[in-house]
């Protein structure tokens, strides 16, 4: 009986997480339909994606193809300034660019140990410890990225990565 109760509790917890994920995806879709302006849409998308992954903060960047730079667009939490996103100097690597090139999630359990994602000289200035970069792309255009941050070390599970990618695919549709 104890093993059955534990198994039932685990199944219930997994189903609750799945329901939360589906609700977050629905929220992203509803926000796309009901947004009053582009800035509000991006703010809502950042908040929903941050909630979905239980992150400390989620930033959305837009990609300037001409200058080949990420531009801060939205932050997930009130009080978190978009300008808090540390962008790399011209000519250095950024999470946005790496995610766009990869066309899939890029992950760093410790951003300070991931020079392929962010210039090491910038890593120490971040609150973030763990980061996942999710490309925001359509068939024909690279729009930017969602950068999801955790202030403590976080090991991203394959399920989290899959769910983040699924949600990130919804954002460009908006």
C-alpha positions in Angstrom: 0.0 0.0 0.0 2.8 2.5 0.8 4.5 1.9 -2.6 1.2 2.3 -4.4 0.5 5.6 -2.5 4.0 6.9 -3.5 3.5 5.9 -7.1 0.1 7.6 -7.1 1.6 10.8 -5.6 4.4 10.8 -8.3 1.8 10.3 -11.1 -0.3 13.1 -9.6 2.7 15.4 -9.5 3.7 14.6 -13.1 0.2 15.3 -14.3 0.1 18.6 -12.4 3.3 19.7 -14.1 1.9 18.7 -17.5 -1.3 20.6 -16.8 0.8 23.7 -15.8 2.8 23.4 -19.0 -0.3 23.2 -21.2 -1.9 26.1 -19.4 1.3 28.2 -20.0 1.2 27.3 -23.7 -2.5 28.4 -23.8 -1.6 31.6 -22.0 1.0 32.4 -24.7 -1.5 31.8 -27.4 -4.2 33.9 -25.7 -1.7 36.7 -25.1 -0.8 36.7 -28.8 -4.5 37.2 -29.7 -5.3 39.7 -27.1 -2.1 41.9 -26.9 -2.8 45.6 -27.3 0.7 46.4 -28.6 4.0 44.7 -29.4 5.7 45.7 -26.2 2.8 44.3 -24.1 2.9 41.1 -26.1 6.6 40.6 -25.5 6.2 41.4 -21.8 3.5 38.8 -21.5 5.4 36.2 -23.5 8.5 36.7 -21.3 6.4 36.4 -18.1 4.6 33.2 -19.3 7.8 31.5 -20.4 9.6 32.4 -17.1 6.6 31.0 -15.2 6.6 27.8 -17.3 10.2 27.1 -16.4 10.0 28.4 -12.8 12.9 30.7 -13.7 14.2 33.7 -11.8 13.9 35.8 -14.9 13.3 35.5 -18.6 14.4 38.0 -21.1 13.3 38.3 -24.7 15.7 39.8 -27.2 15.1 40.8 -30.8 17.8 40.1 -33.4 19.1 43.0 -35.4 20.2 41.2 -38.6 21.9 44.2 -40.0 24.2 44.9 -37.0 24.2 41.3 -35.9 23.3 42.3 -32.4 20.6 41.2 -29.8 18.4 44.0 -28.7 16.7 43.8 -25.2 12.9 43.6 -25.7 11.2 42.4 -22.5 11.8 41.0 -19.0 9.5 38.6 -17.2 9.1 40.2 -13.9 7.9 43.6 -12.8 10.8 45.6 -11.5 13.3 43.7 -13.6 14.6 46.2 -16.1 15.2 45.1 -19.6 18.5 46.9 -19.4 19.6 44.5 -16.7 20.2 42.0 -19.5 24.0 42.2 -20.1 24.6 42.3 -23.8 28.0 41.6 -25.2 30.1 44.2 -27.0 30.1 44.2 -30.7 32.0 41.3 -32.2 31.7 39.0 -29.2 29.4 36.0 -28.7 25.9 36.2 -27.2 23.4 33.6 -26.0 20.9 35.0 -28.6 23.3 34.6 -31.5 24.4 31.1 -30.5 20.7 29.9 -30.0 19.8 31.4 -33.4 22.7 29.7 -35.1 21.9 26.4 -33.4 18.2 26.7 -34.2 17.6 24.9 -30.9 18.0 25.4 -27.2 21.5 26.1 -25.9 22.1 25.3 -22.2 24.6 26.3 -19.6 24.2 24.8 -16.1 27.0 27.3 -15.2 27.3 30.3 -17.5 30.7 31.1 -16.1 31.9 27.8 -17.6 30.3 28.3 -21.0 32.5 30.7 -23.1 30.7 29.3 -26.2 27.5 31.1 -25.0 28.8 34.3 -23.5 32.0 36.2 -23.5 33.8 35.2 -20.2 34.5 38.8 -19.3 30.7 39.4 -19.1 29.8 36.3 -17.1 31.0 37.6 -13.8 28.7 40.7 -14.1 25.6 38.5 -14.3 23.2 37.5 -11.5 22.5 34.4 -13.6 24.3 31.2 -12.8 22.3 28.8 -15.2 20.9 29.9 -18.5 18.9 28.4 -21.4 18.7 30.3 -24.6 15.7 29.5 -26.8 15.7 30.7 -30.4 12.7 32.6 -31.7 12.6 31.8 -35.3 10.1 31.4 -38.2 10.7 29.5 -41.4 12.2 32.6 -43.0 13.3 34.9 -40.2 15.5 34.9 -37.1 13.6 37.1 -34.6 15.6 36.8 -31.5 15.8 34.6 -28.4 14.3 33.9 -25.0 17.0 33.8 -22.4 15.8 32.0 -19.2 18.0 32.6 -16.2 18.4 30.9 -12.8 20.4 32.7 -10.1 21.4 29.4 -8.5 23.0 26.5 -10.3 20.2 24.6 -12.1 20.5 21.4 -14.1 18.1 21.5 -17.0 16.3 18.3 -17.6 15.4 17.1 -21.1 11.7 17.7 -20.3 12.4 21.3 -19.3 14.4 21.9 -22.5 11.7 20.3 -24.6 8.9 22.4 -22.9 11.0 25.5 -23.3 11.5 24.9 -27.0 7.8 24.1 -27.5 6.8 27.4 -25.8 9.5 29.3 -27.7 8.1 28.0 -31.0 4.7 29.6 -30.0 6.2 33.1 -29.5 7.1 33.9 -33.1 3.6 32.9 -34.2 2.4 35.9 -32.3 
